[in-house]
Amino acid sequence: MVNALLYAVPVFLLMLFVEALSFRFLPDDDERGYEARDTATSLTMGTGFLAIALPWKAVTVVAYAGLYVLMPWHLSPANPWTWVLLFFADDFAYYWYHRLHHEVRLLWASHVVHHSSRFFNFSTALRQTWTPMSVLPFWLPLAALGLPPWMIFLQQSVSLIYQFFLHTERVDRLPRPVEWVFNTPSHHRVHHGSNSAYLDRNYAGILIVWDRLFGTFEPERDRVVYGLTKNIQTFNPVRVAFHEYAAIWRDVRSAKRWRDRLGYLLRRPGWAPAG
């Protein structure tokens, strides 16, 4: 997955440059565009993600390959239906990975990095976690289905490359059939909104149908306010990467009961014991 993403990095940077130029020469009062410090932080977070994800990939390769070898069935890449299964299984896994990283605070501490920018542009797509270890268990079932690990990694890369292009205000709504089936910039803008109506909505990777099916879909209506409900007011990459882990630690240390300590770890972000 990481290797394929490395090949896509020049395209990402080119698109970022083109989008920034579009804001320079075709400004829009309703769109925030770019801010130098914010963009620098996002690029630093993306670089750090690649530096950490490359060695971590060795662990995921061993895990997926080990489970795949243990399975009594192996699906053939030569069969087109294997690729169809891979596409839907990967997208389904991504939906639940993404949803649970919003609903479990310990997982949110990793994912919050991606939501910490108050801007929404192609650089925001590169603002990635420095603790990607929580991804592993969500794709293990695909290896258990008999899907070859290299196919799993390839489809993960395809999904992430697709999602890069969702991070823009320059594209309004697409034709209605596309908006109904696929994740689009409009749907993903909602996901990055801190508006109360937009919180914890539109978890899709490629297909928005999972959100429609599981009741987490919200169309874009009001203007989106990007960022967190409590913004962190920093461009320091280390603080961006780890601020929520520090907040969890403070809450866990202050809790008087083990039930509350577990609540701070495993319940929703913002949860606190009664009283």
C-alpha positions in Angstrom: 0.0 0.0 0.0 2.7 2.5 1.0 4.8 1.7 -2.1 1.9 2.5 -4.4 1.2 5.7 -2.5 4.8 6.7 -3.0 4.3 6.6 -6.7 1.2 8.8 -6.4 3.0 11.5 -4.3 4.2 13.5 -7.3 0.6 13.6 -8.6 -0.6 14.7 -5.2 1.9 17.5 -5.1 1.1 18.6 -8.6 -2.6 18.7 -7.9 -2.0 20.7 -4.7 0.0 23.2 -6.7 -2.7 23.5 -9.4 -5.4 23.9 -6.8 -3.5 26.6 -4.9 -3.0 28.5 -8.2 -6.7 28.2 -8.9 -7.4 30.0 -5.6 -4.8 32.6 -6.5 -6.3 33.5 -9.9 -9.9 32.4 -9.4 -10.7 33.3 -5.8 -14.0 32.5 -4.2 -15.2 34.4 -1.1 -17.0 31.2 0.1 -13.9 29.0 0.0 -11.0 29.3 2.4 -8.3 28.2 0.0 -4.8 27.7 1.5 -2.8 29.1 4.4 1.0 28.7 4.4 1.4 27.4 8.0 -1.5 25.0 7.7 -0.3 23.6 4.5 3.2 23.2 5.8 1.8 21.3 8.8 -0.2 19.0 6.6 2.8 18.2 4.4 4.9 17.5 7.5 2.2 15.1 8.8 2.1 13.4 5.4 5.9 13.0 5.3 5.9 11.6 8.9 3.1 9.2 8.0 5.1 7.7 5.1 8.2 7.4 7.3 6.3 5.5 10.0 4.0 3.5 7.7 6.9 2.1 5.6 8.5 0.0 8.4 5.0 -0.8 9.9 4.1 -2.3 6.5 6.4 -5.2 7.3 4.2 -6.1 10.3 1.0 -5.9 8.2 2.5 -8.1 5.5 3.4 -10.8 8.0 -0.1 -10.6 9.6 -2.0 -10.7 6.3 0.2 -13.3 4.7 0.2 -15.5 7.8 -3.6 -15.6 8.0 -3.9 -16.1 4.3 -1.6 -19.1 4.3 -3.6 -20.7 7.2 -6.9 -20.5 5.2 -7.9 -23.7 3.4 -9.2 -21.6 0.5 -7.4 -19.1 -1.8 -9.2 -16.9 -4.3 -7.6 -16.6 -7.7 -6.6 -13.1 -9.0 -7.3 -14.5 -12.5 -11.0 -14.7 -11.7 -12.7 -11.3 -12.3 -15.2 -12.0 -9.5 -12.3 -12.0 -7.0 -11.6 -8.4 -7.9 -15.3 -7.5 -7.5 -15.3 -9.1 -4.0 -12.1 -7.3 -3.2 -13.5 -3.9 -4.1 -16.7 -4.3 -2.0 -14.9 -6.0 0.9 -12.2 -3.3 1.1 -14.8 -0.5 0.9 -16.9 -2.2 3.6 -13.9 -2.6 5.8 -12.9 1.0 5.3 -16.4 2.2 6.3 -16.2 0.4 9.7 -12.6 1.3 10.2 -13.5 4.9 9.7 -16.7 4.9 11.7 -15.1 3.2 14.7 -12.2 5.7 14.6 -14.8 8.4 15.2 -16.8 6.5 17.9 -14.0 5.1 20.1 -11.9 7.7 21.7 -8.6 5.8 21.7 -9.0 5.2 18.0 -10.1 8.8 17.5 -6.8 9.9 19.0 -5.1 8.5 15.9 -7.7 9.8 13.4 -8.2 13.3 14.8 -5.0 14.4 13.1 -6.8 14.2 9.7 -9.6 16.5 11.0 -7.4 19.1 12.8 -7.1 21.5 9.9 -9.6 24.4 9.6 -9.0 24.3 5.8 -10.2 21.9 3.3 -8.0 21.4 0.3 -5.7 18.8 -1.3 -3.1 19.4 1.4 -5.6 18.4 4.0 -5.7 14.9 2.4 -2.0 14.5 3.2 -2.5 15.4 6.9 -2.2 11.8 8.1 -1.7 10.0 11.5 1.7 9.1 12.9 0.1 6.1 14.7 -1.4 4.0 11.8 -1.2 0.7 13.8 -5.0 0.6 14.5 -5.6 -0.1 10.8 -4.4 -3.7 10.9 -7.4 -5.6 12.4 -10.0 -4.1 10.1 -8.5 -5.7 6.9 -7.6 -9.1 8.4 -11.0 -10.5 7.5 -10.1 -9.9 3.8 -7.1 -12.3 4.2 -9.4 -14.8 5.9 -11.7 -14.7 2.8 -8.7 -16.0 0.8 -7.8 -12.7 -0.9 -4.0 -12.5 -1.6 -2.3 -9.9 0.6 -0.9 -8.1 -2.4 -4.4 -7.5 -3.7 -5.5 -6.2 -0.4 -2.6 -3.7 -0.3 -3.3 -2.7 -3.9 -7.0 -2.0 -3.3 -6.2 0.0 -0.1 -4.0 2.2 -2.2 -6.6 2.6 -4.9 -9.1 3.7 -2.2 -6.7 6.2 -0.6 -5.8 7.7 -4.0 -9.5 8.1 -4.8 -10.1 9.8 -1.5 -7.3 12.3 -2.1 -9.4 13.9 -4.8 -12.4 14.3 -2.5 -10.6 17.0 -0.4 -11.5 20.1 -2.4 -13.9 22.9 -2.4 -13.3 23.6 -6.1 -15.7 20.9 -7.2 -19.4 21.5 -6.4 -22.0 18.7 -6.7 -21.6 16.0 -9.4 -24.5 14.5 -11.4 -27.2 13.1 -9.1 -26.6 9.4 -9.9 -22.9 9.8 -9.1 -23.7 11.6 -5.8 -26.2 8.8 -4.9 -23.7 5.9 -5.3 -20.2 7.4 -4.8 -18.4 9.4 -2.2 -17.8 12.9 -3.7 -16.2 16.2 -2.6 -19.6 17.4 -1.5 -20.2 14.3 0.8 -16.6 14.5 2.1 -16.9 18.2 2.9 -19.8 17.2 5.2 -17.5 14.6 6.9 -14.9 17.3 7.7 -17.5 19.7 9.1 -17.7 20.7 12.8 -21.3 21.8 12.3 -23.5 19.9 14.7 -25.6 18.5 11.8 -22.4 17.2 10.1 -20.7 15.5 13.0 -19.9 11.8 12.5 -21.4 11.6 9.1 -20.4 10.3 5.7 -17.6 7.8 6.6 -17.4 6.4 3.0 -14.3 5.5 1.2 -15.4 5.1 -2.4 -19.1 4.1 -2.1 -21.5 6.4 -0.2 -24.1 3.6 -0.2 -22.7 2.2 3.1 -23.6 5.5 4.8 -27.1 5.4 3.3 -27.5 1.8 4.4 -26.3 2.3 8.0 -27.9 5.6 8.6 -24.9 7.9 8.7 -25.4 9.8 5.5 -25.9 13.6 5.6 -26.1 15.8 2.4 -24.4 19.1 2.2 -26.8 21.9 2.9 -25.4 24.6 5.2 -21.9 26.0 4.6 -19.3 23.7 6.2 -17.2 24.9 9.1 -14.0 22.8 9.0 -12.0 21.6 11.9 -12.7 20.2 15.3 -15.5 21.2 17.8 -12.6 22.4 19.9 -9.7 23.4 17.7 -6.2 22.9 18.9 -4.8 26.3 17.9 -1.3 25.0 16.9 0.7 24.2 13.8 3.2 22.2 15.7 3.3 18.7 14.0 4.1 16.9 17.2 1.2 18.4 19.1 -1.1 17.8 16.1 0.0 14.1 16.1 -0.3 13.4 19.8 -2.5 16.0 21.5 -5.5 13.7 21.9 -3.4 11.0 23.4 -2.2 13.5 26.0 -5.8 14.6 26.7 -6.8 11.0 27.2 -3.9 10.4 29.6 -5.0 13.5 31.6 -8.6 12.2 31.8 -7.6 8.7 32.8 -5.2 9.9 35.5 -8.0 12.1 37.0 -10.6 9.4 37.0 -11.4 7.8 40.3 -12.9 4.5 39.1 -11.7 1.9 36.6 -15.1 2.0 34.9 -14.5 5.7 34.2 -10.9 5.1 33.0 -12.1 2.6 30.5 -14.9 5.0 29.5 -12.3 7.6 28.6 -10.5 5.1 26.5 -13.3 3.2 24.8 -16.4 5.4 24.7 -17.1 8.3 22.3 -14.9 11.4 22.2 -16.3 13.9 24.6 -17.7 11.3 27.0 -17.4 12.0 30.7 -18.8 10.2 33.7 -22.1 11.6 35.1 -21.5 14.3 37.6 
